[in-house]
Amino acid sequence: VSFYTSMAKDIKAYFAEASPGIKLNQIDKETVLDYLAYMNNEATTRKGTPYGKTTIQHHFSTLRNIMEYAVYIEYIKEDPCTKLQATDRPKREQHEIDFLDSEDAIRFLTCLDSEEELAYWEKNNGSPLYWKCLCNMLIMTGLRRGELVGLKWQNLNKKEMLLTVKNNVTIDTTNKEEKDPEKKIHVGTTKGKEARKVPITKYLLELLEALKQEQDEKYGTLLPSAFIFCRAGNPYLPIYPTEPTRLMRKYIKRHNLPNMSPHDLRHTAASLAIESGSNVKQIQQLLGHKDPATTLKFYAGLTDKAARETVDGIESLLRPTAQDTEKAE
């Protein structure tokens, strides 16, 4: 809501100045083209920098949604945005997808073992186990950062080795007037609104059980509503969604690792799943993409190897020795 409110405010301000008194049913194709020309050549951010392609595309999409609704309620007969040629319509900037291959992913996780005695975590009132669990979750399940932060202990099904992903924690960055960061935290539903089941491996379950024991010893036996990756000092508050990114920057610097973000580890999970032999449908379900075209667009062809199944396949790439030992037992 805050996103569309912000976009609509900008659109309204433009038309109020460029065409005072204009009504919605007076906006035609040429008017929309003039608006896009302004966005591309004149509009600037609060810092005075030109709008990026993605921001322009967001504004255009909002205007198009307004027009589509006006057609729906029969206020106008047709949407002028649909008359634009494909070359006239703004497009988002396409960034190259960053991910770790299996060798770099193993190194990324191996470095977690050398964190155990680091004074860094004590200074930051944290736990090396907490961080080890967080990184393994991202790289083995492909969860979005906000989904990971929104996980509660009640979302873990130990018997079935499943996580129910239903919450998404975000920060409202559009309300510039609000100075209290706590009031900007929003715990909502995940993308698509429908909860999805994400399988975890035996190794991940063991990490989670160890983390739960550590938190019980620290805070007393936790209620199921406590967050898995909770705020220091209060297990019933989620960490800020930006916290994993901040911690990861420091972790990467300490170990001279490839520059990765939590979302890049989501891409890594997808690429490892492809490398392990998973098909598009399996990866779509794992990542929670509503449309398989999204999965194909970002991940098809990232690697050429093919072998096993999604989650167990990822673990076999990251922990081959440990898995062979478990099979032997």
N, C-alpha and C positions, 0 to 999 in steps of 0.2 A: 504494500500500500504506500509506504513512504517513497519507494522508488518511483512509482507512477505519479505520485503527487508532485515530486520534484520535477519530473519530465514535463508534466502538464503545466506546471507553473512557468517554466521556460517558454513553452509554446505560446501560452496565453500572453506573456510579456512581449513576445515578438510581434504577434498580430495586433496587440493594443497600440504598438508604436508604428508598425509598418502600414497597417490598414485599420485605423480607428473606426470603430462601429461596425466592422464587417461581421456578418452572420455566418454560421456554419454552412448553410446552404448556398453561400456565395463563394465558397472556396472551390476553385477548379484546378485543373491540371497545371496551368501556368502559375497559379498562386503557390502551389506546392513546390514547383520548380524554383520559384523565387525564394521560397523559404530554405530549400536545400542549398541554393547558391549562397545565401547569407550564412548558413551554418558552416559551409566549406571555406568561405573567404573572409568573413567578418567576425563571426562569433568567437568569443574568447572565454576562458575559465576565469574564476575569481583571481587567479594568479596572473592573468593576462596572457596566458598561452593559448594557442589555437586548439579547438576541439579535435580529438583523435577520431579516427574512422569508426571505432566501436561506439563512442559516445554519440556521434551523429546518427549512427544506425539505431541506437536506442531511442533517440528523439523521433526519428521517422516511424519506427514501429509503434510508438505511443500515439502519434498522430493518426496512423493507419487504424489502430484499435478504436480510437474515438470515432473515426469515420465509419468503420464497420458497424459499430453499435448504433450510430445515427441511421444507417441503412436498416438495421434490424428493427428499430422502433418506428421505421417509416417516416423519419423526419427529412431524410434526403433519399433520392431515388438510386444513386450510385456513388460509389467511393471513388473520388478523383485520384487517389493513390494508385489504384489498379490500372490507370491509364498510362502510367509512366513506363518507359522502356526499361528493360532489364539493366541497361548500361547507365540509366539515370538514377537507379535505386542505390542507396548507400549500402556498403557491405562492411562487415566486421573485419578487423585486422586478423589475419591468420598467422598464428605463431607456430614455429616449429615445436613439436612435442619433445619434451625432455624426459628421458627415462634412463634407468640403469640396466645394463645387460646383466646376465646371470653372474659373471665374474665380479663386476663392480658391486652388485647387490650383496654377494657373499661378503665382500670386504666391508661394505657399509654396516652389515649386521655383526660381523666379527669384531669390529672396533667397539661395539657395545660392551663386550666382555671386559675391556680394559678400563671401563668407566667405574667399576665397582668401588674402587678405593679413592676415587677422586674427591678432594675436598670441595670441589666446585658445588657438588650437590648439597653438602651440609650447609654451605654458605647461603644457598638459595632455598633452604628448607624443603629440599626435594629428596628424591630417591633414585639411585641408579636403576633399580628394578622397575620403577614407574616409567622411566624413560625407555628402558629396554622393551618393556611391554608395549608402549605407545608406538615405537618405531616398527616393531614386528607386526603389530596390528595393521598399520598403514600399508606396509609392503606386502603382506600376505593376504589381506582381504580387499584392498582397493577402496576402502571407505573414504568418503569425502571428509575434509577436516572438520566441518561442522557436525557431521554425523558421528565421528569419533568422539568429539567433545560432548555430544549429547547422550552417550551411552550410560545407562544405569545398570546396577547389578541385577535388577529384576529383568533386564533384557538378555541375560545369559542363561541358556539352558544347558547345564552341564551334561545331563544324560544324553541328549541328542547332539551335543557339541554344536550348538547353533547360537547365533546372535540375532535378536530381533531389532532391526534398524528402523526406528520410527521417529526419532527426534533429530532436529537440526538446530544448532546454536549459531546465531549470527549477531553482528553488531550493527545497529542502525547508524550509519555514517552520514545520513542526510539531515538529521536534526542538529544543525550547527548551534542552536541556542542552548541545548541541554548540555550542561557541564559535568553532570554526575555520570561517570562511565557505567555505573551499576544499572542505571535506568535505560542505557542503550543496549544492554544485553537482552536478546530475545530467544527464548526456547520455543521453537515451533515444530511443525511436522517436516519430514524430509521431503525432497523433491518427489513429485508424483503423488504425495500425500498417503500412499498405501505403504504399510510396513512391509519390509522384505526380510527374508531369512537368509543369513549369511553363514555358511559353514566355517568352522574353525578346526584346526588340526589338534592332535593330542599335545603337541609342544606348546601351542598357543594357550590351550586350556590350562596346562601346568603353570605357565607364566601368570595367567589371570588368577589362579588359585593362590599362588604365592603372593601376588599383589594384594589380594583380598585379606589374607592372613596378616600381612604387614600393616594394612590399614586398620584391621580390627584391633591389633595390638596398640596402635597409635591413638585411635579415637574411641575404642570400645566397640563392641559388636555392632556393625552397621545395619541399618534398615535396608530393605531392597531398593528404596527410592534414592539411595546415595549414588552419586556419580562415580563411575569407574575411574575416570581421570578428573579427580575433584580438585577444588581450590585448596591451597595450603591452609590448614587451620579450620576448614569447614567442608566436610565431605558431602554436604547437601547443596553445594553450589558448584556449577561447572567452571572450569578454567576459561579464560578469555579465548575465543577462537584464534586470536593472533599469537597465543603463547606457544603452541607447537612450532610455528614458523620461527619465532624468536629463538627458542631453544635449539632448533635445528641449525640455524646459522652459526651458533656458537659451537655446536657439535662438529659441524663440517670443518670449521676453522681449526679446531683442536686436532683433528686427525687428517687434515689435508685431503678431504674427500671431494668428489665432484659436487659442484654447486647444485643442490636439490632443494625443492620446497615440499611440504606435505602433499601437495597436489601432484607433483612429479612422481612421488612414490605411488600414487594411485595409477598413474600412467605405467609405472614400473610393474605393478601387479598385473596390468592388462598385457604388457609385452611378455612377461614371464609365463602368463597363462597361455598365450599363443605359442610360445616356445615349447611349452610342455604338451602341446597337442590339443588344447581346448578349442571348441568351435565358437562361432560368433554368438550363438544363442546362449551358451554357457557363460561367456564373458558378459553378455548383456545382463543376464540375471544377477551375476556376481556384483557388477558395478551399479545396478539399478537404473540402467538406461531405459526410458519408456519406449523409445523408438530404436529398433536395431540399426537404422541408418546412421545414428549417432555413433554406435560402436564401430561400424564399418568405416565411417569417415575418419575417425581418429586412430584406429588401431589395426585395421586390416593391412597385412603386409609388413608389419613392423619387423618381424623375424621370419625365417624360413624353416626353423626346426619344428618338428611335430612329434609328440610321443604320448603323454599320459592324460590325466584329467585335471580340472582347474585347480582346486586348492591343494590337493595332495601333490599335484604336479609342481606347483610353486615350491612347496616345502622340499621336494626331492632335489630341486635345483639349489636351494639355499642350504640344506642340511643333509647332503648325501650320505655322509659317514654315519650320522646319528640315525637316519632312517634305516640304513642297512643293519645297524646293530639292533634296532627295535624289531625288525623282521626276523632276525636270527633268534631273538629271545622268544 
